[in-house]
Structures are given as structure tokens and as C-alpha cells.
């Protein structure tokens, strides 16, 4: 193998080594983001609520699913890495190797004075090539810092999911608002047992002690005859429904103002002895007083 090919292969290995590091950092960053989201939105609650039959414990599902998403996302971001031509990157960064590197690589199998001279020039120029100039350290440092921030955030959320996660009551209310139906209470059993006459002994130890099936208590004693007679109410019988039974007696026509509660029996008898003119005068006086 020509010397310049060995140097070119070495630069390629260094470059893709850094790309693999970026790939791993992307996996960790995407994993951290989705794992924190799954904890905040309480993915385990929805898994327990669903009817899916899982072959693994529910607690393992969120990190495993986040890892799968992280790998898939990193593969999507780096799907074109294999198509990168390191020769183009070197020529774009180092103008003295423009066209020369590709020409020497295309004629790597040939041997003549011109080609050998070109290979020698390219080999000397490759000594000055640094991968850090092609894939800058600043890009690696930025990606590393972002990954550390996301990973620290995910660790903080995972360390105290009760504090950072959405409460189950809130998720239940949201679910009921979306579906329009309240959730059914499950896993609730009620065992009522023992004879009814011994029910006062249940729960003395604070634990309930209510077991068995419910029983119907029997009431013993003398039979009581409670006849109900026909009528509008119980025990009342309508015997007379004549129209004249409840007629009202017409009262004497005296002014309402005079027949108030403030008039005593003696005053009423005195008013009855007054003449019609006096009665009219008293009536007129009472009406005028009522307007004040």
C-alpha cells in the first residue's frame, strides 16, 4: 500500500471515530429526553390502565422504550454518515490538496513518474491534515455539554418522580374529560359475613373482620294487624261530600282599617253603636291615616 493511502486511511479512522462518539452522545441525549417525559407524564399509569399483556415488568418499559427511541433517533440523524467522503472534506479544508488527493486516489494502482510524484506530494501534505480541523472540537464539546444537561435533568426527575410527575388524579380527570366517562373502580371486594346478631363484634380490632356472604336477618314476634280503611288519607273515611258542608259565613261589612288587631272588644261594640254618618267619617279618617 502506498504511503499516502495509509495516511488517508488513518485520517478516515480518526474522523469516523469522532462520528461514533457523536452517535453515542445523541443516543444518550434522546434517551434522557424521552425517559424524563415518560416519568413526568406517568407512563406506568397508562400501562397499568391499559389491557396490554406485557411480558416484562411495567417499571422496565419506560427506560427500555426511551432507549429504543434514542437508538432509532440517533440512527436517523446519522443515516448519511456512511456516505461521507473523507477526501472531499480534506480538500475543502486544505486548498493545496484540491483535486490532487482524489486524482492520486483514483490512480492508486498505477505506477509512473507523474503519478508517483503526485502521490509523494499528497503524502507530504497529509502530514499537515488534522481531523480536529475537519470535525472541530467545539462541535464535540457543545454536543457533550448538551448531553450532560439532558442526562442530569433525567436523573433529577427519575430520583423524585412524585415531585416532578403529573399526579394520578390530574391524569384521571383529563382521561374522564376526554372520554366523557368516569373510570370504574376496580379491585374492590366486599365480604359480609357472620350472623347478623353477631355484627356488633365485627371490626373491633380495626381490621374489619367482615367475611362471608350477606345474610337476611329475621324478625320474630307477634303479628300485628294494620288495616287501612278507604279514604283520602290513612284511617280517614269520607262520609259526606255535599257542596254545602264547607260554605263560608259572610262577615259584617266594616272597613278593614277599623277591624284591625289594635281594636279591643269594647271599642268594637262602641263602633257598632255609631250612626251611619259617624261610621263614614271614621272610615274616611282611617283611610286617610293609612296613606300617611
NUGU-378657 format. One record per residue (C-alpha): residue number from 1; x, y, z. Coordinates in nm, 2 decimals. Last residue first. Example, Ala and Ser with C-alpha at 12.3 -4.5 7.8 and 13.67 -1.06 7.14 Angstrom:
! residues 2
+-----+--------+--------+--------+
: num :     xx :     yy :     zz :
+-----+--------+--------+--------+
:   2 :   1.37 :  -0.11 :   0.71 :
:   1 :   1.23 :  -0.45 :   0.78 :
+-----+--------+--------+--------+
This chain:
! residues 292
+-----+--------+--------+--------+
: num :     xx :     yy :     zz :
+-----+--------+--------+--------+
: 292 :  -9.95 :   5.87 :   5.56 :
: 291 : -10.19 :   5.69 :   5.33 :
: 290 : -10.33 :   5.47 :   5.61 :
: 289 : -10.44 :   5.77 :   5.80 :
: 288 : -10.65 :   5.89 :   5.52 :
: 287 : -10.83 :   5.56 :   5.50 :
: 286 : -10.89 :   5.56 :   5.88 :
: 285 : -11.03 :   5.91 :   5.87 :
: 284 : -11.27 :   5.82 :   5.58 :
: 283 : -11.39 :   5.51 :   5.78 :
: 282 : -11.44 :   5.72 :   6.09 :
: 281 : -11.65 :   5.97 :   5.90 :
: 280 : -11.85 :   5.70 :   5.73 :
: 279 : -11.92 :   5.54 :   6.07 :
: 278 : -12.02 :   5.87 :   6.21 :
: 277 : -12.27 :   5.93 :   5.93 :
: 276 : -12.40 :   5.58 :   5.96 :
: 275 : -12.46 :   5.63 :   6.33 :
: 274 : -12.23 :   5.48 :   6.59 :
: 273 : -12.35 :   5.19 :   6.82 :
: 272 : -12.14 :   4.93 :   6.63 :
: 271 : -11.83 :   5.14 :   6.69 :
: 270 : -11.89 :   5.12 :   7.07 :
: 269 : -11.91 :   4.74 :   7.04 :
: 268 : -11.57 :   4.73 :   6.86 :
: 267 : -11.40 :   4.95 :   7.11 :
: 266 : -11.51 :   4.72 :   7.39 :
: 265 : -11.37 :   4.41 :   7.20 :
: 264 : -11.04 :   4.58 :   7.15 :
: 263 : -10.93 :   4.74 :   6.82 :
: 262 : -10.55 :   4.71 :   6.77 :
: 261 : -10.59 :   4.39 :   6.57 :
: 260 : -10.75 :   4.57 :   6.29 :
: 259 : -11.13 :   4.58 :   6.22 :
: 258 : -11.12 :   4.96 :   6.16 :
: 257 : -10.87 :   4.95 :   5.88 :
: 256 : -11.06 :   4.67 :   5.72 :
: 255 : -11.37 :   4.88 :   5.70 :
: 254 : -11.69 :   4.70 :   5.81 :
: 253 : -11.91 :   4.47 :   5.61 :
: 252 : -12.01 :   4.20 :   5.86 :
: 251 : -11.89 :   3.85 :   5.78 :
: 250 : -12.03 :   3.61 :   5.53 :
: 249 : -12.02 :   3.25 :   5.66 :
: 248 : -11.82 :   3.02 :   5.44 :
: 247 : -11.96 :   2.70 :   5.29 :
: 246 : -11.78 :   2.38 :   5.38 :
: 245 : -12.08 :   2.14 :   5.41 :
: 244 : -12.29 :   2.29 :   5.13 :
: 243 : -12.13 :   2.10 :   4.84 :
: 242 : -12.20 :   1.76 :   4.99 :
: 241 : -11.92 :   1.52 :   5.01 :
: 240 : -12.02 :   1.33 :   5.33 :
: 239 : -11.87 :   1.00 :   5.45 :
: 238 : -11.51 :   1.04 :   5.36 :
: 237 : -11.31 :   0.78 :   5.56 :
: 236 : -10.99 :   0.86 :   5.74 :
: 235 : -10.75 :   0.59 :   5.87 :
: 234 : -10.48 :   0.66 :   5.61 :
: 233 : -10.58 :   0.96 :   5.40 :
: 232 : -10.83 :   1.03 :   5.12 :
: 231 : -11.04 :   0.73 :   5.22 :
: 230 : -11.05 :   0.35 :   5.23 :
: 229 : -10.95 :   0.19 :   5.55 :
: 228 : -10.60 :   0.05 :   5.61 :
: 227 : -10.59 :  -0.25 :   5.85 :
: 226 : -10.27 :  -0.29 :   6.05 :
: 225 : -10.29 :  -0.64 :   6.21 :
: 224 :  -9.98 :  -0.70 :   6.41 :
: 223 :  -9.82 :  -1.05 :   6.41 :
: 222 :  -9.64 :  -1.13 :   6.73 :
: 221 :  -9.26 :  -1.16 :   6.74 :
: 220 :  -8.96 :  -1.26 :   6.53 :
: 219 :  -8.77 :  -1.05 :   6.28 :
: 218 :  -8.53 :  -1.25 :   6.06 :
: 217 :  -8.20 :  -1.10 :   5.94 :
: 216 :  -8.10 :  -1.17 :   5.58 :
: 215 :  -7.75 :  -1.29 :   5.53 :
: 214 :  -7.46 :  -1.14 :   5.33 :
: 213 :  -7.18 :  -1.38 :   5.22 :
: 212 :  -6.85 :  -1.44 :   5.40 :
: 211 :  -6.61 :  -1.21 :   5.57 :
: 210 :  -6.61 :  -0.89 :   5.77 :
: 209 :  -6.33 :  -0.89 :   6.02 :
: 208 :  -6.29 :  -0.52 :   5.97 :
: 207 :  -5.93 :  -0.47 :   6.06 :
: 206 :  -5.97 :  -0.22 :   6.34 :
: 205 :  -5.96 :  -0.49 :   6.61 :
: 204 :  -6.32 :  -0.44 :   6.70 :
: 203 :  -6.42 :  -0.46 :   6.33 :
: 202 :  -6.71 :  -0.71 :   6.37 :
: 201 :  -6.84 :  -0.79 :   6.71 :
: 200 :  -7.15 :  -0.58 :   6.68 :
: 199 :  -7.24 :  -0.80 :   6.37 :
: 198 :  -7.30 :  -1.10 :   6.59 :
: 197 :  -7.68 :  -1.09 :   6.56 :
: 196 :  -7.65 :  -1.06 :   6.19 :
: 195 :  -7.46 :  -1.40 :   6.17 :
: 194 :  -7.12 :  -1.38 :   6.02 :
: 193 :  -7.02 :  -1.24 :   5.70 :
: 192 :  -7.00 :  -0.95 :   5.46 :
: 191 :  -6.72 :  -0.97 :   5.20 :
: 190 :  -6.68 :  -0.66 :   5.00 :
: 189 :  -6.43 :  -0.66 :   4.71 :
: 188 :  -6.28 :  -0.36 :   4.53 :
: 187 :  -6.01 :  -0.45 :   4.26 :
: 186 :  -6.16 :  -0.20 :   4.02 :
: 185 :  -6.32 :   0.14 :   4.04 :
: 184 :  -6.45 :   0.24 :   3.70 :
: 183 :  -6.32 :   0.55 :   3.54 :
: 182 :  -6.57 :   0.82 :   3.47 :
: 181 :  -6.70 :   0.86 :   3.12 :
: 180 :  -6.65 :   1.16 :   2.89 :
: 179 :  -6.35 :   1.01 :   2.71 :
: 178 :  -6.15 :   1.33 :   2.70 :
: 177 :  -6.27 :   1.48 :   3.03 :
: 176 :  -6.25 :   1.15 :   3.21 :
: 175 :  -5.89 :   1.10 :   3.09 :
: 174 :  -5.80 :   1.45 :   3.20 :
: 173 :  -5.96 :   1.40 :   3.54 :
: 172 :  -5.77 :   1.07 :   3.58 :
: 171 :  -5.44 :   1.23 :   3.47 :
: 170 :  -5.49 :   1.50 :   3.73 :
: 169 :  -5.57 :   1.24 :   4.00 :
: 168 :  -5.26 :   1.04 :   3.90 :
: 167 :  -5.04 :   1.34 :   3.98 :
: 166 :  -4.81 :   1.47 :   3.69 :
: 165 :  -4.45 :   1.38 :   3.77 :
: 164 :  -4.19 :   1.62 :   3.90 :
: 163 :  -4.24 :   1.58 :   4.27 :
: 162 :  -4.36 :   1.22 :   4.27 :
: 161 :  -4.09 :   1.11 :   4.02 :
: 160 :  -3.81 :   1.21 :   4.26 :
: 159 :  -3.48 :   1.05 :   4.15 :
: 158 :  -3.62 :   0.99 :   3.80 :
: 157 :  -3.67 :   1.36 :   3.75 :
: 156 :  -3.32 :   1.45 :   3.87 :
: 155 :  -3.16 :   1.18 :   3.66 :
: 154 :  -3.35 :   1.29 :   3.35 :
: 153 :  -3.23 :   1.65 :   3.41 :
: 152 :  -2.87 :   1.54 :   3.46 :
: 151 :  -2.88 :   1.34 :   3.14 :
: 150 :  -3.02 :   1.63 :   2.94 :
: 149 :  -2.76 :   1.87 :   3.08 :
: 148 :  -2.48 :   1.62 :   3.02 :
: 147 :  -2.60 :   1.56 :   2.66 :
: 146 :  -2.60 :   1.93 :   2.59 :
: 145 :  -2.24 :   1.97 :   2.72 :
: 144 :  -2.12 :   1.68 :   2.51 :
: 143 :  -2.28 :   1.82 :   2.19 :
: 142 :  -2.12 :   2.15 :   2.26 :
: 141 :  -1.78 :   2.00 :   2.33 :
: 140 :  -1.79 :   1.79 :   2.01 :
: 139 :  -1.88 :   2.08 :   1.80 :
: 138 :  -1.61 :   2.29 :   1.96 :
: 137 :  -1.36 :   2.02 :   1.90 :
: 136 :  -1.40 :   2.08 :   1.53 :
: 135 :  -1.46 :   1.80 :   1.28 :
: 134 :  -1.24 :   1.89 :   0.98 :
: 133 :  -0.98 :   2.09 :   1.18 :
: 132 :  -0.98 :   1.83 :   1.46 :
: 131 :  -0.91 :   1.57 :   1.19 :
: 130 :  -0.57 :   1.72 :   1.14 :
: 129 :  -0.40 :   1.73 :   0.79 :
: 128 :  -0.04 :   1.85 :   0.80 :
: 127 :   0.11 :   1.51 :   0.74 :
: 126 :  -0.14 :   1.47 :   0.45 :
: 125 :   0.05 :   1.73 :   0.25 :
: 124 :   0.36 :   1.51 :   0.25 :
: 123 :   0.16 :   1.21 :   0.13 :
: 122 :  -0.01 :   1.42 :  -0.14 :
: 121 :   0.32 :   1.54 :  -0.28 :
: 120 :   0.46 :   1.18 :  -0.29 :
: 119 :   0.14 :   1.05 :  -0.46 :
: 118 :   0.17 :   1.32 :  -0.73 :
: 117 :   0.54 :   1.23 :  -0.79 :
: 116 :   0.44 :   0.87 :  -0.82 :
: 115 :   0.17 :   0.95 :  -1.06 :
: 114 :   0.40 :   1.16 :  -1.29 :
: 113 :   0.68 :   0.91 :  -1.29 :
: 112 :   0.47 :   0.60 :  -1.34 :
: 111 :   0.29 :   0.34 :  -1.14 :
: 110 :  -0.09 :   0.30 :  -1.14 :
: 109 :  -0.30 :   0.12 :  -0.88 :
: 108 :  -0.35 :   0.44 :  -0.67 :
: 107 :  -0.46 :   0.63 :  -0.98 :
: 106 :  -0.81 :   0.73 :  -0.84 :
: 105 :  -0.66 :   0.80 :  -0.50 :
: 104 :  -0.39 :   1.03 :  -0.65 :
: 103 :  -0.65 :   1.22 :  -0.85 :
: 102 :  -0.88 :   1.25 :  -0.54 :
: 101 :  -0.60 :   1.39 :  -0.33 :
: 100 :  -0.47 :   1.62 :  -0.61 :
:  99 :  -0.81 :   1.78 :  -0.69 :
:  98 :  -0.77 :   2.03 :  -0.40 :
:  97 :  -0.48 :   1.92 :  -0.18 :
:  96 :  -0.34 :   2.27 :  -0.15 :
:  95 :  -0.68 :   2.40 :  -0.06 :
:  94 :  -0.70 :   2.22 :   0.27 :
:  93 :  -1.05 :   2.23 :   0.43 :
:  92 :  -1.25 :   2.16 :   0.12 :
:  91 :  -0.98 :   1.90 :   0.00 :
:  90 :  -1.00 :   1.72 :   0.34 :
:  89 :  -1.38 :   1.70 :   0.34 :
:  88 :  -1.39 :   1.58 :  -0.02 :
:  87 :  -1.14 :   1.30 :   0.06 :
:  86 :  -1.33 :   1.20 :   0.37 :
:  85 :  -1.63 :   1.10 :   0.15 :
:  84 :  -1.93 :   1.08 :   0.38 :
:  83 :  -2.18 :   0.82 :   0.25 :
:  82 :  -2.16 :   0.61 :   0.57 :
:  81 :  -2.26 :   0.91 :   0.78 :
:  80 :  -2.58 :   0.96 :   0.59 :
:  79 :  -2.81 :   0.77 :   0.84 :
:  78 :  -2.66 :   0.97 :   1.13 :
:  77 :  -2.96 :   1.16 :   1.25 :
:  76 :  -3.20 :   0.86 :   1.17 :
:  75 :  -2.97 :   0.62 :   1.35 :
:  74 :  -2.96 :   0.86 :   1.65 :
:  73 :  -3.34 :   0.87 :   1.66 :
:  72 :  -3.37 :   0.50 :   1.64 :
:  71 :  -3.12 :   0.45 :   1.92 :
:  70 :  -3.29 :   0.70 :   2.14 :
:  69 :  -3.64 :   0.57 :   2.07 :
:  68 :  -3.52 :   0.22 :   2.17 :
:  67 :  -3.36 :   0.36 :   2.48 :
:  66 :  -3.68 :   0.55 :   2.58 :
:  65 :  -3.88 :   0.23 :   2.53 :
:  64 :  -3.65 :   0.04 :   2.76 :
:  63 :  -3.64 :   0.32 :   3.02 :
:  62 :  -4.03 :   0.34 :   3.02 :
:  61 :  -4.10 :  -0.04 :   3.00 :
:  60 :  -3.88 :  -0.16 :   3.29 :
:  59 :  -4.13 :  -0.04 :   3.55 :
:  58 :  -4.41 :  -0.23 :   3.38 :
:  57 :  -4.25 :  -0.56 :   3.44 :
:  56 :  -4.18 :  -0.77 :   3.13 :
:  55 :  -4.40 :  -1.00 :   2.92 :
:  54 :  -4.67 :  -0.73 :   2.88 :
:  53 :  -5.03 :  -0.81 :   2.81 :
:  52 :  -5.19 :  -0.48 :   2.71 :
:  51 :  -5.53 :  -0.40 :   2.88 :
:  50 :  -5.44 :  -0.04 :   2.95 :
:  49 :  -5.47 :   0.12 :   3.30 :
:  48 :  -5.14 :  -0.03 :   3.42 :
:  47 :  -4.96 :   0.10 :   3.10 :
:  46 :  -5.13 :   0.44 :   3.14 :
:  45 :  -5.01 :   0.48 :   3.50 :
:  44 :  -4.66 :   0.35 :   3.41 :
:  43 :  -4.63 :   0.63 :   3.15 :
:  42 :  -4.66 :   0.89 :   3.43 :
:  41 :  -4.65 :   1.20 :   3.21 :
:  40 :  -4.34 :   1.33 :   3.40 :
:  39 :  -4.18 :   0.99 :   3.41 :
:  38 :  -4.23 :   0.93 :   3.03 :
:  37 :  -4.10 :   1.28 :   2.95 :
:  36 :  -3.79 :   1.22 :   3.16 :
:  35 :  -3.72 :   0.90 :   2.97 :
:  34 :  -3.79 :   1.08 :   2.64 :
:  33 :  -3.53 :   1.35 :   2.70 :
:  32 :  -3.27 :   1.13 :   2.86 :
:  31 :  -3.29 :   0.87 :   2.58 :
:  30 :  -3.25 :   1.14 :   2.31 :
:  29 :  -2.94 :   1.28 :   2.48 :
:  28 :  -2.79 :   0.94 :   2.54 :
:  27 :  -2.84 :   0.82 :   2.18 :
:  26 :  -2.71 :   1.15 :   2.05 :
:  25 :  -2.40 :   1.12 :   2.26 :
:  24 :  -2.34 :   0.77 :   2.12 :
:  23 :  -2.37 :   0.90 :   1.76 :
:  22 :  -2.14 :   1.19 :   1.84 :
:  21 :  -1.88 :   0.94 :   1.97 :
:  20 :  -1.92 :   0.73 :   1.65 :
:  19 :  -1.86 :   1.05 :   1.45 :
:  18 :  -1.54 :   1.10 :   1.64 :
:  17 :  -1.42 :   0.75 :   1.55 :
:  16 :  -1.54 :   0.82 :   1.19 :
:  15 :  -1.29 :   1.11 :   1.17 :
:  14 :  -1.00 :   0.92 :   1.33 :
:  13 :  -1.05 :   0.62 :   1.10 :
:  12 :  -1.06 :   0.84 :   0.79 :
:  11 :  -0.74 :   1.02 :   0.89 :
:  10 :  -0.56 :   0.68 :   0.93 :
:   9 :  -0.69 :   0.56 :   0.60 :
:   8 :  -0.55 :   0.88 :   0.43 :
:   7 :  -0.21 :   0.82 :   0.60 :
:   6 :  -0.20 :   0.46 :   0.48 :
:   5 :  -0.31 :   0.56 :   0.13 :
:   4 :  -0.04 :   0.83 :   0.12 :
:   3 :   0.23 :   0.57 :   0.20 :
:   2 :   0.13 :   0.34 :  -0.09 :
:   1 :   0.00 :   0.00 :   0.00 :
+-----+--------+--------+--------+
